[in-house]
């Protein structure tokens, strides 16, 4: 029997109601199907993320791996595409994939050695920067979401969203973010981006000190990938240091990197406003500290 954690069920029910409950109920049957199809046996405690169920397994030769079960949407559809492009160089290896269901068989990393556990957030930031400097050298494969399209959509949604924002300071900040995005929207880049490389999405491995997991990839400018490491373990007085350190390691133009980081603030704030919630204070503080143009 496959154990479906109550917390994962609760998450899906909270976001999708009974459809979410039905989806989670289907995961056990899907797991059994791929355990048999790929010749796997369970090998440890079931794990889960925000939306994925992860089963430690071993293959017929006894090699450890993990079976990742998740829904297919515009973010997760690109995960196997990116992992194939990186071929395990800086990221977890993809061993097998079913494109229809989004089920992945991945190499097993050290689940108990997470970058977020490093006491020094500056050290963790530099690890993320070094991974990004490597991963984003890869040209984006065809078919991925494109940053240029996201930027265009963000700018189109912004005027309506701002009308629903009563906080004048937040409205000014997001107006500045939109202006910065307009400056770079015509040169969105073509590199393979991870999009979600925060400290909890980096695990240790026997074959490399640290490897990236859980990409939600798109094609674009590497500056768009800096935001998660600014927000993760948020420390207001560290924003400028982290930004400068990452742009140095990635050799990025700071003006453009600043604009694409403000684009992430705008993206996240639009989601909040459209769900009748206020933009997160930490996101606005990042914009406040970067909008004057660091460096």
C-alpha positions as CSV (number, residue, x, y, z in Angstrom):
1,X,0.0,0.0,0.0
2,X,1.2,3.5,-0.9
3,X,0.9,6.0,2.0
4,X,-0.6,9.3,1.0
5,X,0.3,11.9,3.7
6,X,-2.7,13.7,5.2
7,X,-0.9,17.0,4.7
8,X,-0.7,16.5,0.9
9,X,-4.4,15.6,0.8
10,X,-5.2,18.7,2.8
11,X,-3.2,20.9,0.5
12,X,-5.0,19.7,-2.6
13,X,-8.4,19.9,-1.0
14,X,-7.6,23.5,0.1
15,X,-6.7,24.6,-3.4
16,X,-9.0,22.4,-5.6
17,X,-11.8,21.1,-3.4
18,X,-13.2,17.7,-4.2
19,X,-11.2,17.6,-7.5
20,X,-8.1,17.9,-5.4
21,X,-9.2,15.1,-3.2
22,X,-9.9,12.9,-6.2
23,X,-6.5,13.7,-7.7
24,X,-4.7,12.7,-4.6
25,X,-6.7,9.5,-4.3
26,X,-5.6,8.6,-7.8
27,X,-1.9,8.8,-6.9
28,X,-1.8,5.4,-5.1
29,X,-3.0,3.6,-8.2
30,X,-0.6,5.6,-10.4
31,X,2.3,4.7,-8.1
32,X,1.5,1.0,-8.2
33,X,1.3,1.2,-12.0
34,X,4.8,2.7,-12.4
35,X,6.3,0.6,-9.7
36,X,5.3,-2.4,-11.8
37,X,6.0,-0.9,-15.2
38,X,9.5,0.3,-14.3
39,X,10.4,-2.7,-12.1
40,X,10.7,-0.8,-8.9
41,X,10.1,-1.6,-5.2
42,X,9.4,0.9,-2.4
43,X,12.4,1.7,-0.2
44,X,11.6,4.2,2.5
45,X,9.2,6.7,3.9
46,X,6.9,8.6,1.5
47,X,7.8,12.3,1.0
48,X,5.9,15.1,-0.5
49,X,6.2,18.7,-1.6
50,X,3.7,21.4,-2.4
51,X,2.0,19.3,-5.0
52,X,4.1,16.2,-5.7
53,X,4.3,12.8,-4.0
54,X,7.8,11.3,-3.9
55,X,8.5,7.6,-3.2
56,X,12.0,6.3,-2.5
57,X,12.5,3.2,-4.6
58,X,15.1,0.7,-5.8
59,X,15.2,-0.7,-9.3
60,X,15.8,-4.3,-10.3
61,X,19.5,-4.0,-9.7
62,X,19.0,-2.4,-6.3
63,X,20.0,1.1,-7.4
64,X,18.3,3.8,-5.3
65,X,16.0,6.3,-7.0
66,X,12.8,8.3,-6.3
67,X,9.5,8.1,-8.1
68,X,7.9,11.5,-8.4
69,X,4.1,11.8,-9.0
70,X,2.7,15.1,-9.9
71,X,0.0,16.7,-12.1
72,X,0.9,18.1,-15.5
73,X,0.5,21.9,-15.8
74,X,2.4,24.7,-17.6
75,X,5.1,24.7,-14.9
76,X,5.7,20.9,-14.4
77,X,5.4,20.0,-18.1
78,X,8.8,21.4,-18.7
79,X,10.6,19.6,-15.9
80,X,11.7,16.5,-17.8
81,X,12.7,18.8,-20.8
82,X,15.0,20.8,-18.6
83,X,16.5,17.7,-16.8
84,X,17.2,16.0,-20.1
85,X,19.0,19.2,-21.3
86,X,21.1,19.4,-18.2
87,X,21.9,15.6,-18.2
88,X,22.7,15.6,-14.5
89,X,25.3,18.4,-14.8
90,X,24.3,20.6,-11.9
91,X,20.9,19.1,-11.4
92,X,19.3,15.8,-10.4
93,X,19.5,13.1,-13.2
94,X,16.3,12.1,-14.9
95,X,16.2,8.3,-15.3
96,X,12.8,7.8,-16.9
97,X,9.6,9.8,-17.6
98,X,6.0,9.3,-18.6
99,X,5.1,12.5,-20.4
100,X,1.3,11.9,-20.3
101,X,1.1,11.7,-16.5
102,X,4.2,13.7,-15.7
103,X,5.6,10.8,-13.6
104,X,9.3,11.0,-13.2
105,X,12.0,8.5,-12.1
106,X,14.9,10.5,-10.7
107,X,18.2,9.6,-9.1
108,X,18.0,9.7,-5.3
109,X,19.9,12.5,-3.6
110,X,20.6,13.1,0.1
111,X,17.1,14.1,1.2
112,X,18.4,14.8,4.7
113,X,21.1,17.2,3.5
114,X,19.3,20.3,2.2
115,X,21.0,23.6,1.4
116,X,18.5,25.4,3.6
117,X,20.2,23.7,6.6
118,X,23.4,25.7,6.2
119,X,23.6,28.2,9.1
120,X,25.2,30.8,6.9
121,X,22.7,32.3,4.5
122,X,25.5,34.0,2.5
123,X,27.2,30.7,1.9
124,X,23.8,29.2,0.8
125,X,23.3,32.2,-1.6
126,X,26.7,31.6,-3.2
127,X,25.9,27.9,-3.7
128,X,22.7,28.9,-5.5
129,X,24.6,31.5,-7.6
130,X,27.2,28.9,-8.6
131,X,24.6,26.5,-9.6
132,X,22.7,29.1,-11.6
133,X,25.9,30.3,-13.3
134,X,26.3,26.7,-14.6
135,X,22.7,25.8,-15.4
136,X,21.9,29.0,-17.2
137,X,24.7,28.5,-19.7
138,X,22.5,25.9,-21.4
139,X,20.3,27.2,-24.3
140,X,16.6,26.6,-23.7
141,X,15.2,23.7,-25.7
142,X,12.2,24.4,-27.9
143,X,8.7,24.3,-26.5
144,X,9.3,25.8,-23.0
145,X,7.5,28.8,-21.6
146,X,9.2,32.0,-22.7
147,X,10.0,34.9,-20.5
148,X,9.0,37.4,-23.2
149,X,5.5,36.0,-23.2
150,X,5.3,36.1,-19.4
151,X,6.5,39.7,-19.3
152,X,3.9,40.8,-21.9
153,X,1.1,39.1,-20.0
154,X,2.3,40.7,-16.7
155,X,2.3,44.2,-18.2
156,X,-1.1,43.7,-19.6
157,X,-2.5,42.6,-16.2
158,X,-0.9,45.3,-14.2
159,X,-3.2,48.3,-14.8
160,X,-6.3,46.4,-13.7
161,X,-4.5,44.9,-10.6
162,X,-3.3,48.3,-9.5
163,X,-6.8,49.6,-9.5
164,X,-7.6,47.0,-6.7
165,X,-4.6,48.0,-4.6
166,X,-5.4,50.5,-1.9
167,X,-1.9,50.9,-0.4
168,X,-0.4,53.9,-2.3
169,X,3.2,52.9,-1.4
170,X,2.7,49.4,-2.8
171,X,1.0,50.8,-5.8
172,X,4.0,53.1,-6.5
173,X,6.5,50.2,-6.0
174,X,4.6,48.0,-8.4
175,X,4.3,50.8,-10.9
176,X,8.1,51.1,-10.8
177,X,8.5,47.4,-11.2
178,X,6.3,47.5,-14.3
179,X,8.3,50.4,-15.7
180,X,11.5,48.4,-15.2
181,X,10.0,45.4,-17.0
182,X,9.1,47.5,-20.0
183,X,12.7,48.5,-20.3
184,X,13.9,44.9,-20.8
185,X,10.8,43.2,-22.2
186,X,12.0,43.2,-25.8
187,X,15.2,41.4,-24.8
188,X,14.0,38.5,-22.7
189,X,16.9,36.1,-23.3
190,X,17.0,32.5,-24.4
191,X,18.8,30.6,-21.6
192,X,17.4,27.6,-19.8
193,X,16.1,28.9,-16.4
194,X,15.2,26.9,-13.3
195,X,12.7,29.6,-12.0
196,X,12.5,28.2,-8.5
197,X,16.0,27.7,-7.2
198,X,15.6,28.5,-3.6
199,X,17.5,26.9,-0.7
200,X,15.1,24.0,-0.2
201,X,15.4,23.0,-3.9
202,X,19.1,22.2,-3.6
203,X,20.2,18.8,-2.2
204,X,23.6,17.2,-1.5
205,X,24.8,14.2,-3.4
206,X,27.6,11.7,-3.4
207,X,28.6,12.7,-6.9
208,X,28.5,16.5,-6.4
209,X,28.4,18.8,-3.4
210,X,25.0,20.3,-4.3
211,X,22.5,19.6,-7.1
212,X,19.3,21.4,-8.1
213,X,15.9,19.7,-8.0
214,X,12.3,20.7,-9.0
215,X,12.8,23.1,-11.9
216,X,9.8,24.9,-13.3
217,X,11.7,25.9,-16.4
218,X,11.4,28.6,-19.0
219,X,13.5,30.3,-21.6
220,X,14.8,33.7,-20.7
221,X,17.4,36.0,-19.0
222,X,19.3,34.5,-16.0
223,X,18.5,37.7,-14.0
224,X,14.9,36.3,-13.7
225,X,16.3,33.4,-11.6
226,X,17.8,35.5,-8.8
227,X,14.6,36.3,-6.9
228,X,14.1,33.0,-5.0
229,X,17.5,33.3,-3.2
230,X,16.6,36.9,-2.2
231,X,13.3,35.9,-0.7
232,X,14.3,32.6,0.9
233,X,15.2,33.0,4.6
234,X,14.4,36.7,3.9
235,X,16.7,39.2,5.6
236,X,16.0,42.8,4.5
237,X,19.6,44.0,5.2
238,X,21.0,41.1,3.1
239,X,19.0,41.9,-0.1
240,X,21.7,44.1,-1.7
241,X,24.6,41.8,-0.6
242,X,22.8,38.8,-2.1
243,X,21.9,40.6,-5.3
244,X,25.5,41.9,-5.8
245,X,27.1,38.5,-5.0
246,X,24.8,36.6,-7.4
247,X,25.2,39.1,-10.2
248,X,29.0,38.9,-9.7
249,X,29.1,35.1,-9.8
250,X,26.8,35.0,-12.9
251,X,28.6,38.0,-14.6
252,X,25.3,39.7,-15.2
253,X,24.6,43.2,-16.2
254,X,23.1,44.6,-13.0
255,X,20.7,47.0,-14.6
256,X,19.0,44.1,-16.5
257,X,19.3,41.7,-13.6
258,X,17.6,44.4,-11.4
259,X,14.8,44.8,-13.9
260,X,14.1,41.0,-14.2
261,X,14.2,40.7,-10.4
262,X,11.6,43.4,-10.1
263,X,9.6,41.5,-12.7
264,X,9.5,38.6,-10.2
265,X,8.2,41.0,-7.6
266,X,5.5,42.1,-10.0
267,X,4.6,38.5,-11.0
268,X,4.2,37.4,-7.4
269,X,2.3,40.5,-6.4
270,X,-0.1,40.2,-9.3
271,X,-1.0,36.7,-8.2
272,X,-1.6,38.0,-4.7
273,X,-3.8,40.9,-5.8
274,X,-5.8,38.7,-8.2
275,X,-6.6,36.4,-5.3
276,X,-7.8,39.4,-3.2
277,X,-4.7,39.4,-1.0
278,X,-2.2,42.1,-0.3
279,X,1.3,41.7,-1.9
280,X,3.8,40.1,0.5
281,X,5.7,42.7,2.5
282,X,9.0,40.9,1.9
283,X,8.5,41.1,-1.9
284,X,7.8,44.8,-1.7
285,X,10.8,45.3,0.5
286,X,13.0,43.6,-2.1
287,X,11.6,46.0,-4.7
288,X,12.1,49.0,-2.4
289,X,15.8,48.1,-1.9
290,X,16.6,47.3,-5.5
291,X,14.6,49.9,-7.5
292,X,17.2,52.6,-7.2
293,X,19.7,50.4,-9.1
294,X,22.3,48.7,-6.9
295,X,25.9,48.5,-8.0
